[in-house]
């Protein structure tokens, strides 16, 4: 999906086009998009398509269209110091842009089903940290990526201020996704009750009272019927070029925790889920 704006000759021109079409509306989001070149997350032989407003998929590697990432970044309403969980973190492109906004006191976790894509994301992150001129201009919250089934996150996991899931979510898993949120948090995901465009692919669907954001707002009134953790219970991941931090083990899928043995009831994250 995509094709909402004209292609750019380079990353900056693509961002200009997204701004003109009102997909990018805030300075923080614009700065993050300009700081990370989309082409850096493509395989070399496909980079000629990097600045088109189109999704790209090769094997297990997937990048959503720039207009989709723009809508998601704006809908998340990111602020420094928040905690973020990316379900289906893919190449790490979105998580890295988010990290530029979260800053040194944020939390930035990603869960990816395919181990080869997790390694790809880690390699791209390493290249960004070592070589990008933009890196030294930001206080970066380095993303931590782990391979796992995002429908098998441990129930005692800390909750997050912001959660994004790029794959189509079935109605039966809606409450599961909401339970990953802290009170007052924002969840952005395509749901079974979806907006369908002409080529029958998903677009983010608004579940809450932020009509145009494509997000669910967890109400900030009475406490919800599940435990609410503070951001301090999630290990923050900050970084410098000299000493990149590792992932925080407390907030990852159960198969990565000691003593976990999946049973016959285990839910599976299907490879057939449709990504936006």
BAFI-3210 file (N, C-alpha, C; in Angstrom, 3 decimals, decimal comma, padded with zeros to 6 digits):
// residues 276
n [1|2|3|4|5|6|7|8|9|10|11|12|13|14|15|16|17|18|19|20|21|22|23|24|25|26|27|28|29|30|31|32|33|34|35|36|37|38|39|40|41|42|43|44|45|46|47|48|49|50|51|52|53|54|55|56|57|58|59|60|61|62|63|64|65|66|67|68|69|70|71|72|73|74|75|76|77|78|79|80|81|82|83|84|85|86|87|88|89|90|91|92|93|94|95|96|97|98|99|100|101|102|103|104|105|106|107|108|109|110|111|112|113|114|115|116|117|118|119|120|121|122|123|124|125|126|127|128|129|130|131|132|133|134|135|136|137|138|139|140|141|142|143|144|145|146|147|148|149|150|151|152|153|154|155|156|157|158|159|160|161|162|163|164|165|166|167|168|169|170|171|172|173|174|175|176|177|178|179|180|181|182|183|184|185|186|187|188|189|190|191|192|193|194|195|196|197|198|199|200|201|202|203|204|205|206|207|208|209|210|211|212|213|214|215|216|217|218|219|220|221|222|223|224|225|226|227|228|229|230|231|232|233|234|235|236|237|238|239|240|241|242|243|244|245|246|247|248|249|250|251|252|253|254|255|256|257|258|259|260|261|262|263|264|265|266|267|268|269|270|271|272|273|274|275|276]
n.u [000,835|000,301|001,571|000,482|001,746|004,040|007,032|010,348|013,529|015,505|015,945|015,230|013,608|011,478|010,449|009,709|007,568|005,797|005,253|003,997|001,676|000,468|000,899|003,063|003,167|004,208|007,042|008,845|008,408|009,059|011,818|012,832|012,293|013,889|016,389|017,045|017,850|015,721|016,508|018,695|017,753|017,047|017,843|020,772|020,341|017,771|017,486|016,811|014,124|013,558|012,641|010,097|006,591|005,768|005,134|007,599|008,756|010,791|011,440|011,407|011,749|010,352|009,074|006,885|004,851|006,006|003,978|002,336|004,041|004,381|001,783|001,529|003,636|002,801|000,336|001,111|001,974|004,480|006,757|009,625|011,167|009,164|007,893|008,143|006,754|007,262|005,546|006,265|008,682|010,405|012,622|013,672|013,611|011,404|011,474|013,970|013,625|011,698|013,269|014,899|013,260|012,394|014,621|017,245|016,077|014,060|012,289|012,706|011,575|011,499|009,738|010,112|009,037|010,621|013,826|015,903|015,214|015,338|018,128|018,915|017,811|019,348|021,870|021,469|020,912|023,372|025,007|023,850|024,424|027,231|027,958|026,238|025,737|023,713|023,434|024,930|023,575|021,364|019,869|019,814|017,555|018,346|016,993|016,017|016,029|014,266|013,736|010,635|007,265|004,787|002,322|002,733|003,769|004,999|002,669|003,216|004,713|006,117|004,144|003,475|003,882|003,383|002,328|002,847|001,544|002,156|000,953|-002,094|-004,589|-006,539|-009,938|-010,267|-007,888|-007,786|-008,164|-005,961|-003,899|-004,510|-003,991|-001,295|-000,786|-000,029|-002,038|-003,618|-002,116|-001,212|-002,261|-001,519|-002,797|-003,791|-007,040|-009,374|-011,884|-011,680|-010,320|-010,531|-008,734|-008,693|-007,161|-007,555|-005,981|-004,807|-005,413|-004,440|-006,799|-009,172|-009,843|-010,503|-011,206|-009,848|-010,274|-009,049|-006,618|-005,959|-005,718|-005,945|-007,069|-006,158|-008,146|-007,687|-008,791|-010,255|-008,345|-007,272|-008,366|-006,046|-002,649|-000,811|002,212|005,036|007,137|009,628|009,969|010,630|013,556|015,474|016,928|019,642|022,161|025,498|028,080|030,275|029,428|026,976|023,793|022,301|019,373|016,474|015,630|013,262|010,908|010,067|009,017|007,670|009,082|011,676|012,283|013,455|012,617|010,276|007,815|006,164|002,684|-000,080|-002,034|-000,965|-000,936|-000,525|001,433|000,577|002,227|000,813|-000,474|-001,535|000,456|000,610]
n.v [-001,179|002,343|005,095|007,571|009,997|011,854|010,398|010,862|012,370|011,996|011,295|013,636|015,016|013,253|013,496|016,180|015,986|014,397|016,119|018,233|016,969|016,670|014,412|014,263|016,274|017,471|018,970|017,302|014,747|015,218|015,852|013,395|011,716|012,938|012,516|009,847|007,921|006,456|004,710|003,378|001,146|-000,640|-003,476|-003,494|-003,856|-002,990|-000,336|001,734|002,086|003,220|005,793|006,025|006,221|003,622|000,342|-002,160|-005,438|-008,225|-011,486|-012,230|-009,656|-006,483|-003,290|-000,719|001,603|004,999|006,940|005,551|005,031|007,681|008,450|006,717|007,525|010,137|009,562|008,190|010,148|010,878|011,512|012,786|010,476|008,550|005,126|002,577|000,047|-002,024|-004,113|-006,631|-005,655|-005,624|-004,257|-002,364|000,284|002,058|001,878|002,993|005,646|006,388|006,180|008,430|010,436|009,661|009,841|009,933|008,906|007,234|004,163|001,527|-000,974|-003,848|-006,503|-009,244|-011,666|-013,229|-014,555|-013,956|-011,446|-009,996|-010,048|-008,633|-006,120|-005,456|-005,240|-003,052|-001,077|-000,951|000,023|002,554|003,760|003,756|005,181|007,274|010,722|011,973|010,802|011,923|014,235|013,878|012,825|009,609|006,943|003,835|001,191|-002,064|-005,255|-008,317|-011,756|-013,314|-014,476|-012,200|-012,475|-013,917|-012,631|-012,300|-012,390|-010,864|-008,817|-005,534|-002,599|-000,309|003,090|003,702|001,729|-000,067|-002,006|-003,432|-005,363|-006,911|-007,191|-009,585|-009,538|-011,027|-010,698|-008,128|-007,151|-008,275|-006,804|-004,228|-004,576|-004,329|-001,730|001,142|003,056|005,724|005,423|004,970|003,019|001,894|000,291|-001,906|-003,161|-005,935|-004,853|-002,860|-000,154|-000,326|000,013|000,614|-001,480|-003,482|-003,684|-003,231|-000,268|001,919|001,821|003,724|003,280|004,604|007,772|009,596|010,744|010,882|009,678|007,007|005,379|003,702|004,950|004,538|004,948|007,543|007,527|005,737|003,014|000,384|-003,077|-004,591|-005,057|-002,091|-000,938|001,133|003,249|002,996|000,344|-000,900|-001,688|000,948|001,844|003,331|004,880|005,015|005,553|004,160|002,267|000,402|-000,494|-003,509|-005,675|-005,428|-008,005|-008,438|-007,757|-009,218|-011,759|-014,861|-017,161|-016,439|-016,341|-017,765|-021,119|-021,221|-023,039|-023,685|-024,427|-026,479|-024,643|-022,412|-019,312|-018,368|-016,281|-015,570|-016,099|-015,236|-012,918|-009,697|-006,971|-003,440]
n.w [000,000|-000,389|-002,252|-001,934|-002,061|-004,151|-005,507|-004,180|-005,013|-003,214|000,332|001,763|-000,076|-000,297|002,305|002,240|000,444|001,905|003,999|002,636|001,831|004,232|005,782|007,467|010,240|012,499|014,155|015,597|014,518|011,846|012,087|012,964|010,755|008,807|009,842|009,581|006,931|004,708|002,681|003,702|004,935|003,083|001,015|-001,010|-003,792|-004,160|-003,595|-005,290|-005,186|-002,782|-002,133|-003,011|-002,409|-001,346|-000,048|000,793|000,296|000,847|000,925|004,299|005,086|005,593|004,781|005,584|003,669|003,236|003,800|005,552|007,769|008,507|009,327|011,491|013,225|013,842|015,049|017,353|019,064|020,303|022,999|024,772|027,022|027,248|027,253|024,782|022,743|020,046|018,081|015,993|014,850|012,689|010,295|011,968|011,341|011,955|014,782|015,308|014,465|016,336|018,637|018,441|019,288|021,852|023,546|026,172|028,495|027,837|026,914|024,667|022,964|020,833|019,259|017,193|014,859|013,117|013,112|011,334|010,435|012,791|013,215|010,959|011,565|013,817|012,650|010,912|012,787|014,116|012,058|011,701|014,203|014,166|011,849|011,021|010,469|011,771|014,233|016,380|016,825|018,328|021,453|021,906|022,238|022,257|020,373|021,532|020,246|019,971|019,199|018,856|019,594|019,406|020,539|022,763|024,953|028,218|030,922|033,179|032,283|032,088|031,432|028,705|027,527|024,885|022,163|019,198|016,586|013,568|012,039|010,853|013,302|014,922|016,109|018,444|019,765|020,624|023,309|024,537|023,317|024,248|026,927|027,126|027,488|029,487|031,804|030,217|027,965|024,444|021,772|018,587|015,846|013,135|013,033|013,062|012,491|010,159|008,212|004,838|001,897|-001,654|-002,694|-000,942|001,395|004,782|006,728|009,418|012,073|013,842|017,194|019,456|021,002|019,538|016,764|014,171|014,430|014,270|016,529|019,719|022,737|025,991|028,762|031,182|033,682|036,309|037,762|035,622|035,119|035,238|036,252|036,648|035,641|036,313|034,284|035,315|035,966|033,673|031,953|030,967|027,852|026,863|024,833|023,540|021,133|021,973|023,822|023,341|024,658|026,002|025,552|027,715|029,791|031,201|029,965|027,746|025,285|026,585|025,860|026,039|028,653|031,675|032,311|030,854|029,158|026,343|025,963|024,759|024,381|023,335|021,663|018,281|016,223|013,170|010,063|007,990|008,560|007,592|006,736|007,183]
ca.u [000,000|001,033|001,295|-000,300|002,522|005,005|008,355|011,392|014,849|016,289|015,138|014,680|012,507|010,353|009,876|009,023|006,293|004,928|004,811|003,062|000,416|-000,014|001,137|003,944|002,573|004,881|008,490|009,568|008,307|009,848|013,240|013,170|012,290|015,039|017,638|017,309|017,591|014,941|017,249|019,655|017,102|016,809|018,954|021,435|019,785|016,410|017,492|016,242|012,708|013,446|011,984|008,724|005,632|005,300|005,684|008,598|008,920|011,712|011,524|010,768|011,996|009,211|008,973|005,626|004,963|006,304|002,769|001,858|004,912|004,097|000,536|001,789|004,457|001,963|-000,695|001,715|002,143|005,675|007,389|010,819|011,017|008,113|008,253|007,554|006,857|006,965|005,209|006,590|009,587|010,957|013,970|014,117|013,528|010,472|011,963|015,094|013,063|011,083|014,341|015,400|012,329|012,283|015,743|018,040|015,316|012,969|012,407|012,449|011,643|010,889|009,580|010,011|008,811|011,633|015,167|016,753|014,867|015,916|019,551|018,978|017,554|020,508|022,943|021,141|021,079|024,809|025,514|023,379|025,161|028,644|028,279|025,323|026,005|022,578|023,460|025,469|022,700|020,211|019,996|019,163|017,124|018,630|016,037|016,442|015,213|014,290|012,906|009,601|005,866|004,287|001,117|003,145|004,498|004,704|001,592|003,716|005,565|005,776|003,306|004,150|003,135|003,020|002,475|002,484|001,555|001,979|000,221|-003,521|-004,906|-007,884|-010,765|-010,058|-006,649|-007,840|-007,943|-004,559|-003,085|-004,780|-003,391|000,119|-000,715|-000,226|-003,174|-003,312|-001,245|-001,764|-002,006|-001,821|-002,790|-004,930|-007,892|-010,280|-012,811|-010,599|-010,543|-009,964|-008,655|-009,124|-006,451|-007,905|-004,977|-005,202|-004,915|-004,709|-008,204|-009,346|-010,688|-010,831|-011,863|-008,979|-010,934|-008,234|-005,255|-005,707|-005,160|-006,810|-006,628|-006,503|-008,643|-006,816|-009,600|-010,006|-007,345|-007,775|-008,383|-004,782|-001,625|-000,177|003,598|005,600|008,224|010,863|010,121|011,179|014,936|015,689|018,057|020,263|023,291|026,552|028,788|031,286|028,884|025,551|023,194|021,606|017,940|016,003|014,994|012,020|009,726|010,080|008,154|007,960|010,046|013,013|012,428|013,863|011,559|009,060|007,562|004,883|001,723|-000,910|-002,931|-000,176|-001,405|000,530|001,426|000,610|003,001|-000,114|-001,026|-001,266|001,108|000,321]
ca.v [000,000|003,593|005,854|008,761|011,189|011,647|009,899|011,863|012,039|011,571|011,215|014,946|015,352|012,421|014,110|017,394|015,585|013,935|017,326|018,965|016,219|016,667|013,162|014,701|017,533|018,025|019,135|016,141|013,662|015,614|015,725|011,969|011,198|013,472|012,047|008,454|007,738|005,234|003,814|002,598|-000,067|-001,487|-004,197|-002,643|-003,988|-002,440|001,026|002,687|002,259|003,616|007,083|005,958|006,014|002,252|-000,677|-003,030|-006,729|-009,173|-012,552|-011,826|-008,233|-005,669|-001,877|-000,105|002,810|006,194|007,610|004,787|005,341|009,060|008,429|006,022|008,385|011,234|009,013|007,768|011,334|010,551|012,544|012,277|009,766|007,533|003,747|002,203|-001,352|-002,223|-005,518|-006,823|-004,505|-005,637|-003,766|-001,422|001,661|002,829|001,920|003,926|006,998|006,604|006,381|009,797|011,296|009,235|010,386|009,062|008,332|006,434|002,710|001,285|-002,424|-004,398|-007,954|-009,644|-013,106|-013,903|-014,313|-013,323|-010,022|-009,423|-009,824|-007,550|-004,876|-005,162|-004,785|-001,703|-000,200|-000,787|000,915|003,903|004,287|003,940|005,965|008,357|012,066|012,392|010,169|012,817|015,402|013,480|011,914|008,462|005,773|002,720|000,088|-003,434|-006,161|-009,712|-012,633|-013,991|-014,364|-011,062|-012,887|-014,721|-011,803|-012,729|-011,576|-009,939|-007,829|-004,135|-002,007|000,724|004,307|003,660|000,410|-000,135|-003,306|-003,162|-006,440|-006,944|-007,828|-010,144|-009,001|-011,814|-010,282|-006,691|-006,902|-008,615|-005,666|-003,111|-004,862|-003,957|-000,284|001,824|003,969|006,935|005,115|004,966|001,830|002,075|-001,014|-002,226|-004,151|-006,663|-003,822|-002,101|000,664|-001,037|000,875|-000,026|-002,728|-004,429|-003,813|-002,538|001,023|002,029|002,090|004,428|002,573|005,438|009,047|010,469|010,247|010,779|009,288|005,586|004,875|003,450|005,681|003,882|006,062|007,902|007,637|004,693|002,010|-000,710|-004,340|-005,315|-004,321|-000,998|-000,746|002,420|003,115|002,644|-001,106|-001,349|-001,230|001,921|001,525|004,483|004,389|005,850|004,727|003,332|001,206|000,153|-001,289|-004,720|-005,674|-005,687|-009,315|-008,566|-007,334|-009,881|-012,945|-015,867|-018,170|-015,946|-016,287|-019,049|-022,009|-021,158|-024,183|-023,425|-025,519|-026,665|-023,504|-021,256|-018,589|-018,221|-015,087|-016,176|-015,440|-014,763|-011,624|-008,657|-005,790|-002,185]
ca.w [000,000|-000,458|-003,457|-001,598|-002,412|-005,228|-005,130|-004,041|-005,541|-002,061|001,542|002,106|-000,976|000,117|003,505|001,777|-000,155|002,991|004,710|001,790|001,834|005,615|006,496|008,545|010,685|013,666|013,999|016,113|013,541|010,674|012,401|013,014|009,388|008,062|010,446|009,211|005,506|004,464|001,786|004,477|005,428|001,915|000,415|-001,990|-005,143|-004,220|-003,064|-006,243|-004,853|-001,380|-001,936|-003,503|-001,325|-001,522|000,837|000,159|000,960|000,218|001,907|005,552|005,338|005,173|005,151|005,191|002,855|004,031|004,296|006,706|008,899|008,919|010,098|012,749|014,082|014,328|015,932|018,615|019,917|021,078|023,812|025,452|028,278|027,233|026,922|023,494|022,333|018,626|017,844|014,585|014,708|011,342|010,002|012,987|010,826|012,775|016,161|015,382|014,432|017,645|019,606|018,348|020,027|023,249|024,290|027,046|029,607|027,300|026,778|023,249|022,784|019,632|019,176|015,785|014,736|012,303|013,645|010,329|010,397|014,011|012,960|009,968|012,291|014,659|011,761|010,454|013,942|014,335|011,008|012,018|015,352|013,836|010,652|010,667|010,970|012,598|015,549|017,397|016,978|019,139|022,582|021,270|023,003|021,358|020,445|021,801|019,443|020,377|018,380|019,624|019,211|020,176|021,256|023,908|025,912|029,580|031,486|034,190|031,628|032,330|030,400|027,919|027,203|023,466|021,541|017,782|015,920|012,151|011,369|011,133|014,578|014,983|017,189|019,660|020,426|020,919|024,731|024,795|022,909|025,157|028,227|027,094|027,681|030,751|031,825|029,468|026,839|023,088|020,962|017,167|015,180|012,279|013,678|012,175|012,037|009,560|007,036|003,694|000,721|-002,898|-002,974|000,119|002,447|005,996|007,180|010,855|012,357|015,105|018,150|020,596|020,773|018,771|015,561|012,972|014,768|014,110|017,775|020,859|023,917|027,240|029,568|032,301|034,882|037,303|037,402|034,804|035,862|035,179|036,965|035,925|036,052|035,927|033,322|036,013|036,046|032,394|031,848|029,897|026,990|026,243|024,055|022,973|020,154|022,614|024,660|023,145|025,718|025,594|025,804|029,059|029,700|031,957|029,216|026,458|025,225|027,598|025,439|026,345|030,091|032,244|032,763|030,039|028,278|025,695|026,002|023,572|024,245|022,903|020,492|017,287|015,382|011,847|009,020|006,977|008,934|006,599|007,265|006,493]
c.u [000,869|000,634|000,512|000,421|003,507|006,317|009,328|012,674|015,772|015,379|014,486|013,509|011,273|009,661|009,148|007,642|005,299|004,418|003,755|001,687|-000,165|000,051|002,089|003,506|003,317|006,390|009,261|009,555|009,122|011,340|013,675|013,241|013,504|016,351|018,021|016,889|016,900|015,713|018,240|019,067|016,679|018,045|019,486|020,749|018,376|016,345|016,885|014,765|012,483|012,624|010,628|007,795|004,956|005,896|006,684|008,725|009,857|011,956|010,750|010,924|010,838|009,378|007,619|005,885|005,255|005,070|002,199|002,715|004,668|002,844|000,753|002,573|003,641|000,927|-000,138|001,925|003,328|006,231|008,632|010,462|009,940|008,694|007,468|007,796|006,401|006,771|005,305|007,548|010,371|012,384|014,528|014,052|012,616|010,986|013,116|014,613|012,412|012,145|014,932|014,524|012,299|013,426|016,307|017,260|014,108|013,272|011,944|012,653|010,944|010,856|009,321|009,937|009,985|013,045|016,077|016,465|015,384|017,395|019,756|018,795|018,744|021,682|022,705|021,292|022,548|025,418|025,096|024,197|026,605|028,895|027,406|025,748|024,902|022,693|023,890|024,612|021,509|020,675|019,152|018,790|017,258|017,577|016,713|015,490|015,370|013,377|011,890|008,223|005,237|002,945|001,444|004,023|004,051|003,661|002,058|004,692|005,151|004,950|003,990|003,239|002,611|003,294|002,046|002,564|001,233|001,204|-001,248|-003,822|-006,347|-008,624|-010,506|-008,807|-006,656|-007,533|-006,509|-003,660|-003,276|-004,096|-001,896|000,322|-000,768|-001,477|-002,775|-002,454|-001,978|-001,302|-002,428|-001,704|-003,940|-005,732|-008,768|-011,364|-011,955|-011,108|-009,833|-009,914|-008,916|-008,374|-006,562|-006,776|-005,367|-004,645|-005,200|-006,150|-008,334|-010,299|-011,188|-011,443|-010,967|-009,249|-009,998|-006,852|-004,953|-005,187|-006,256|-006,236|-007,094|-006,922|-007,813|-007,596|-009,265|-008,979|-007,993|-007,648|-007,139|-003,723|-000,980|001,220|004,043|006,747|009,517|011,057|010,627|012,606|015,117|016,945|018,559|021,542|024,329|027,274|029,754|030,678|027,385|025,007|022,492|020,135|017,617|015,192|013,628|010,775|009,622|009,253|008,622|008,982|011,483|013,231|012,695|012,642|010,306|008,965|006,200|003,987|000,876|-001,831|-002,238|-000,749|-000,238|000,333|001,638|001,462|002,092|-000,772|-000,621|-000,654|000,705|001,598]
c.v [001,227|004,353|007,119|010,047|010,834|011,115|011,059|011,408|011,546|011,601|012,547|015,324|014,505|013,029|015,397|017,051|015,104|015,106|018,075|018,293|016,061|015,296|013,407|016,102|018,185|018,041|017,903|014,988|013,987|015,424|014,263|011,367|011,689|012,897|010,642|008,244|006,396|004,222|002,935|001,281|-001,000|-002,324|-003,387|-002,678|-003,416|-000,968|002,051|002,960|002,865|004,878|007,168|005,701|004,652|001,357|-001,529|-004,305|-007,598|-010,292|-012,154|-010,345|-007,410|-004,237|-001,368|001,130|004,015|006,893|006,886|005,077|006,759|009,116|007,786|006,907|009,542|010,719|008,622|008,926|011,141|011,767|011,953|011,577|008,707|006,145|003,319|000,732|-001,464|-003,719|-005,807|-005,734|-004,498|-005,140|-002,848|000,029|002,523|002,966|002,899|005,370|007,344|006,909|007,774|010,765|010,940|009,744|009,440|008,407|007,524|004,948|002,362|-000,203|-002,847|-005,910|-008,320|-011,165|-013,833|-013,546|-013,642|-011,832|-009,315|-009,118|-008,696|-006,201|-004,483|-004,656|-003,358|-000,690|000,079|000,160|002,351|004,522|004,608|004,990|007,188|009,688|012,534|011,891|011,138|014,055|015,122|012,737|010,695|007,394|004,558|001,625|-001,236|-004,368|-007,595|-010,499|-013,348|-013,767|-013,260|-011,346|-013,776|-013,914|-012,180|-011,817|-010,597|-008,927|-006,423|-003,611|-000,770|001,928|004,283|002,255|000,517|-001,574|-003,079|-004,224|-006,385|-007,760|-008,331|-009,615|-009,722|-011,395|-008,805|-006,406|-007,221|-007,433|-004,485|-003,317|-004,583|-002,483|000,106|002,692|005,272|006,697|005,117|003,707|002,116|000,718|-001,092|-003,348|-004,835|-005,737|-002,730|-001,149|-000,026|-000,103|000,037|-001,313|-003,722|-004,690|-002,916|-001,126|001,106|002,459|002,710|003,660|003,488|006,757|010,053|010,160|010,013|010,200|007,831|004,958|004,575|004,206|004,950|004,960|006,283|008,073|006,557|003,679|000,889|-002,029|-005,184|-004,437|-003,254|-000,798|000,651|002,187|002,703|001,134|-001,696|-000,842|-000,284|001,562|002,799|004,020|005,465|004,966|003,765|002,126|001,054|-000,793|-002,510|-004,653|-005,909|-006,969|-009,390|-008,344|-007,992|-011,161|-014,056|-016,899|-017,737|-015,858|-017,687|-019,858|-021,992|-022,376|-023,983|-024,652|-025,561|-025,486|-022,304|-020,632|-018,347|-016,963|-015,548|-015,381|-014,880|-013,452|-010,582|-007,444|-004,568|-001,633]
c.w [000,000|-001,701|-003,200|-001,965|-003,517|-004,677|-005,004|-004,703|-004,438|-000,839|001,884|001,204|-000,665|001,331|003,144|001,227|000,901|003,823|003,915|001,778|003,239|006,292|007,660|008,947|011,840|013,466|014,465|015,117|012,298|010,926|012,412|011,612|008,599|008,577|010,003|007,766|005,279|003,618|002,540|004,974|004,300|001,614|-000,755|-003,351|-005,281|-003,823|-004,010|-005,962|-003,473|-001,170|-002,621|-002,320|-001,486|-000,441|000,059|000,979|000,150|001,221|003,154|005,855|004,790|005,664|004,689|004,342|003,744|004,580|005,514|007,929|009,407|009,778|011,464|013,707|014,649|015,328|017,297|019,584|020,869|021,806|024,464|026,764|028,317|026,965|025,691|023,223|020,889|018,388|016,356|014,157|013,406|011,244|011,077|012,559|011,698|014,200|016,318|015,315|015,764|018,690|019,592|019,131|021,512|024,109|025,336|028,175|029,128|027,336|025,372|022,956|021,500|019,680|017,722|015,695|014,103|012,781|012,620|010,224|011,649|013,810|011,954|010,664|013,158|013,823|011,291|011,580|014,201|013,307|011,289|013,142|014,977|012,761|010,409|011,276|011,912|014,030|016,643|017,627|017,890|020,383|022,237|022,282|022,093|021,491|020,779|021,074|019,934|019,443|019,258|019,037|020,046|020,840|022,453|024,852|027,319|030,218|032,548|033,606|032,034|031,162|029,819|027,684|025,775|022,921|020,086|017,308|014,454|011,403|011,738|012,381|014,544|016,210|018,506|020,424|020,807|022,387|025,127|024,463|023,859|026,507|028,276|027,407|029,146|030,657|031,135|028,249|025,513|022,365|019,529|016,492|014,184|012,940|012,639|011,622|011,420|008,488|005,883|002,512|-000,533|-003,216|-001,825|001,105|003,606|006,081|008,672|011,111|013,733|016,012|019,251|020,191|020,072|017,309|014,395|013,226|014,473|015,375|018,775|022,042|025,164|028,234|030,809|033,592|035,888|036,812|036,605|035,555|035,674|035,809|036,107|036,487|035,656|034,971|034,007|036,107|034,749|032,278|030,676|029,123|026,349|025,581|023,815|021,978|020,832|023,324|024,434|024,197|025,155|025,939|027,264|029,086|030,349|031,120|027,856|026,468|026,139|027,160|025,696|027,853|030,634|032,684|031,929|029,132|027,632|025,714|024,748|023,334|023,610|021,628|019,552|016,472|013,954|010,884|007,930|007,364|007,886|007,268|006,465|005,909]
res [x|x|x|x|x|x|x|x|x|x|x|x|x|x|x|x|x|x|x|x|x|x|x|x|x|x|x|x|x|x|x|x|x|x|x|x|x|x|x|x|x|x|x|x|x|x|x|x|x|x|x|x|x|x|x|x|x|x|x|x|x|x|x|x|x|x|x|x|x|x|x|x|x|x|x|x|x|x|x|x|x|x|x|x|x|x|x|x|x|x|x|x|x|x|x|x|x|x|x|x|x|x|x|x|x|x|x|x|x|x|x|x|x|x|x|x|x|x|x|x|x|x|x|x|x|x|x|x|x|x|x|x|x|x|x|x|x|x|x|x|x|x|x|x|x|x|x|x|x|x|x|x|x|x|x|x|x|x|x|x|x|x|x|x|x|x|x|x|x|x|x|x|x|x|x|x|x|x|x|x|x|x|x|x|x|x|x|x|x|x|x|x|x|x|x|x|x|x|x|x|x|x|x|x|x|x|x|x|x|x|x|x|x|x|x|x|x|x|x|x|x|x|x|x|x|x|x|x|x|x|x|x|x|x|x|x|x|x|x|x|x|x|x|x|x|x|x|x|x|x|x|x|x|x|x|x|x|x|x|x|x|x|x|x|x|x|x|x|x|x|x|x|x|x|x|x]
***
